[in-house]
Amino acid sequence: MSNVYNVAVVVGSLRKASINRKVALALAELAPANLKLEIVEIGDLPLYNEDIDGDSPPAAYSTFREKVGSSDAVLFVTPEYNRSVPAPLKNAIDVGSRPYGKSVWSRKPGAVISVSPGAIGGFGANQHLRQSFVFLDVPCMQQPEAYLGGAGSAFDEAGKLSESVKPFLQSFINAYGQFVEQHKK
Ligand SMILES: Cc1cc2nc3c(=O)[nH]c(=O)nc-3n(C[C@H](O)[C@H](O)[C@H](O)COP(=O)(O)O)c2cc1C
């Protein structure tokens, strides 16, 4: 039997009705057989502060680090806030990156999909996230790039994914399955 890789999915929006969360859940449904996607929550992480970290960090920091640290790969599904990465997502990245030398992100094969009702699909957030990956040593899937614009109509009122968006998400997650496989060999 081939390997199944656990993918920690980090969603950059905290909204209950988040389109990004819906996309993350849709990707979990569409994922190829070698990927098991699970959302790791970031909404209860205190703002990163070295003064409260160290020997006895907040429980939320420890839980988050354990969940990401024990995963095989990391997938980011994020909106764009003011042409950049939403603060809760950047905070989660910072929490996972410490203590220094014990980053949970290191060498985990990653990918980004940015999702926005706007026309340019969160391009700024997508690119800024990749900048952090360089320092975090996250090998990131380069192609296909995934900017889902006009996402206000990606799901109907019942929460069903539009048939016109489905192939785009399917090809993205299939490519990521291959990318993870290559990196884990
Ligand atoms: C503080 C803030 C800043 C935003 N900045 C941008 C932006 O720069 N580009 C963009 O396309 N949308 C921007 N938006 C709109 C978001 O794309 C939109 O709220 C989106 O639905 C958020 O994703 P969600 O549905 O997963 O919460 C912004 C929204 C907020 C609340």
The ligand as an ORCA input file, in Angstrom:
! r2SCAN-3c Opt
* xyz 0 1
  C      -9.076     43.880      7.072
  C      -9.448     43.389      5.704
  C      -8.624     43.662      4.632
  C      -8.921     43.178      3.366
  N      -8.042     43.403      2.336
  C      -8.252     42.786      1.145
  C      -7.259     42.835      0.131
  O      -6.200     43.433      0.273
  N      -7.490     42.157     -1.020
  C      -8.648     41.437     -1.217
  O      -8.802     40.825     -2.277
  N      -9.613     41.375     -0.273
  C      -9.437     42.010      0.906
  N     -10.370     41.920      1.903
  C     -11.647     41.214      1.626
  C     -11.487     39.713      1.840
  O     -10.920     39.143      0.689
  C     -12.857     39.088      2.091
  O     -13.368     39.603      3.322
  C     -12.797     37.583      2.111
  O     -14.072     37.049      2.061
  C     -12.108     37.056      3.315
  O     -12.030     35.663      3.258
  P     -13.007     34.732      4.120
  O     -14.348     34.706      3.424
  O     -12.340     33.388      4.058
  O     -13.107     35.300      5.486
  C     -10.099     42.421      3.164
  C     -10.946     42.143      4.261
  C     -10.618     42.616      5.495
  C     -11.525     42.271      6.665
*
